[in-house]
Amino acid sequence: MSEPVIDCLTFFNKIAEISNFYRYVCKALSLPDVLKKIAEEDIDIVTNGFAPYLIDPGPKGVAQFRSLLDQNMKAVANQVTEKGEEIFRRQCLEAAFSIFEAFLRHLLQIYLSYFPQLLKTAEKTLTYVEIMENSEQIIDYLIQKELNAFDHKTLRDKKRYFEKRLNLKAQDIWILNNKELWEDIEKNRHMIVHSDQPPVIDEEYLSEALHYLESLIIKLSAYSQSDHGIPFKWYKDAADVVKKLETPKL
């Protein structure tokens, strides 16, 4: 059975895909022909919806109705696109944050598989029924309970958990370009999901936030290998050039 490996590459790529796709979309929308095509498709949708209810549902009436739409909808295409980009940026940030939280859960699962002794201090008790129903896989069951409890923590508490329980204490892990953005990103993500006044996420902030989360995935993975001996996965054998503690230890 192969040793568990931190799947740094998969989680990094998921955020990179969001970043790249956002840039592709913005580039495409900057082309006049693309906006014109979008406006025409919207006009088709509206025309087809109203056509059966027009005073003159025939070709002449539909053409007249379409010409009225053409005068208005193309004029607002740019405005609608700008609003859509704002919504898209918020969705990108929310999705990237969810991916990062999934990575943290994955990272904890790998640590618990290497160091099951961490479960000794887990704030969990088992009923007699739970023990009997999971007696053959009690460690796996305890790991799942710990992961489920971890899922409900805030990012601040998850960060504290890693620092205290897993000894991930390197100060520069959570810093990129002299900025520690995790708290601000979590706050904005919370507002996106729960507030009726979502935050304004501009292109510069989105790019900075995505690069920050990518950096955290890389640093947490590399630190785990270099200081705790837990290997991580990267392109081909690239992870082999990162130093690795010979025997895993906390």
N, C-alpha and C positions, 0 to 999 in steps of 0.2 A: 504494500500500500504506500503510495507516494505521500510525501509530507505536504501538509496544507500550505498554500501559497497565497499571499495577498494579491488579489487581482487588480492591481493598480491600473493596468492598461485599459481594461474594459470601462471602468468608471471614468477615467480621464477622457477616453474617446467619446463617451456619451455627452460630456459637457462640451468637448471640442466640436461635436456635431451640431449642437445648439448654436454655438458661436459662429461656425462656418455657414450654417443655413441662414442665420439672421443676416450675415453679410451678403450672401447671395441674393436674398430677397430684396434687400435695400438697393443693391446694385441693379437688379432687374427693374425695380420700380422707378429708378432714375431715368429709364429709357422712355421717351415719349410714346413710342409704339405700344409699349406694354400697358401704360395707363389707358391709352385709347382702346386697346383690346378689352381691358377690364370693364371700362365704361360701356362698351358695346354689349358685352355679355350681361351686364346688369340691366341694360335697356331691354334685351331679349327676355329676361326673366320677368320683368315688370309688365312688358307688353303681353306676353303669353298669359299672365295672371289676369289681366283686365280685359283681354280681347272678347271673351264670351259675353261680357256685360256692357259693352259699348253700345251706344245708340245705333251706330252702323258697324256691326261686327264683320263686315266684309273687308276685302283687301284695301279699299279706299279709306274706310274709317280707321282701320288698323294703321295704315301708313300715316294718316293725319295724327293719330295719337302718338305714334312713334316719333314723329317730327317734333312734337311738343316735348316729349321726354328728352330727345336729343339736345334740345336747346338748354335744358336745365341740368341733366345728369352729368354731362361732360364738364360743365362749369364747376361742379362740386367734387369731381373725381379726385382732384389733388387734396382737397380738404379731408375727404373721407379716408384717403390713403394715409395722410398724416395721423389721423386719429387711430387708424388701424395699426400703424407702426407703434404708437404709444402703448396700445393694448398688447401687441405682440412682444414688446420689450418686457412688460411686466410678466407675461406668461413664460418668457425665456428665463427670467430670473427665478420665478417660482419653480420651474422644472429643474433648473440647475441645482437649486437648494435641495430639492427632494432627492436628486441623484447623490449629492454630497452626503446627506443624512443616511442614505442607503449604504454608501461607502463606509461610513463610521460604524454602522451596524455590522457590516461584513468584516471590518477590521477587528471589532471586538470579538466576533465569533472565531476568527483565526487565533486571536490571543487566548481565548478560553480553551481552544482545542490544544494549544501548546502548554498552557499553564492552568489546568483544571483546579489547582489549589486556590485560585482566585475565588472560586465558588464558596470557599470556607467563610468568607466575610460577606457573602451576598445576603442581602436583607430579605431572605425568603425562608418560609417554613413549609413543610410538606405534610399533608394529611396522610393518615394510614391508607386510605383508598388510593391516593396518588402514588404512594410508594409501591403498593401491591400491583397496580396497573402498569407501572413503568419500571419494575424491579430489574429487568434485564438491560434496560437502557437508561438507567437513572442519571448518569452523567449528561447524556444528550438531553434528557428532559429538564435537568437543572439549567443547562446552557440556554435552552429555549425560554425558560422562565426568566432568566437574567436578561436575555435579549429583548423580550417583550417589555420588561420593566424599563430597560434602557430607551426603548422607542418613545416612551412617554416623557422623557426628560427634555428640558429646553437645551438649546445648543450650549448655553453657558454651563449648565450642569453636566452635559456630555463632555465638554472640554475639561471641567474639573475632575470628572470621573477618570479620564485618560491620564491626567497629570498625577492624581493620587493613587489610583488603583493599578494603572499600567506603567507608571513611571515614565510617561511621555512628557518630559519637562523642559525640553529644549526651547528657550525663549523665542528663537527666531523662526520656529515652525509656523507660528500664526501671524507672521509679519511678512509683508511683501511691499517693496519700495517704501519702507519706513511707515507703512500703514497696517493697522490691525482692523480689518473690515468685517470680521465675522459677526460682531454684534449689530452693526448697521445693516448688514445683509439680512440677518434674521428678523430685525425689526421691520424692514421693508416687506419681506415675505409675509409676515404676519398681517400687515396692513393690506397687502394685495388680496389675501384670502378672506380676511374678516372685516375690513373697514369699508364703509360706503364712500369713503374719500381716499381712494388708493393713491400711493405716492407717485410722484413724477419720476420716471426712470429714463434718463436721457441716454443717448448712444454711448457717450464716454463712460458714464457710470456702469452701464451694463457690461461693456468690454472689460473694465477694471474689475468688476465683481466676478465675472466668469474666469478671468485669468487668476484671480485670487483663489477661487475654489479649486481650480486645476493645480495651482501651486501647493495648496494644502494636501491634496491627494498624493502628489509626488513626494513632498517632504515627510509626511507621516509614513509613507511606504519605505522610503530610503532610510529614515531614522530607525524604523522597526528592524530593518535588515542589519544596519551598521552597528546599532547599540544593543539590540535584543536578539539578533540571530534569526529573525523570521524572514524568509525570502519573499520577494515580490516578483510579479510578472511584468515584463516589458517587451518591446520588440526584439525578436530573435534572442540573442544572449546579452543584450545591453545591460541587464541587471547584474551580470557577472562582474562588471567593472566597478560596481559599487562595493565598498568594503562590507564584510559580513563577519559578525561574531561567530566563532566556530561552533560553540555550544549555546543554544538558546537559553537565555536567562533574563529575568526582569531586572 
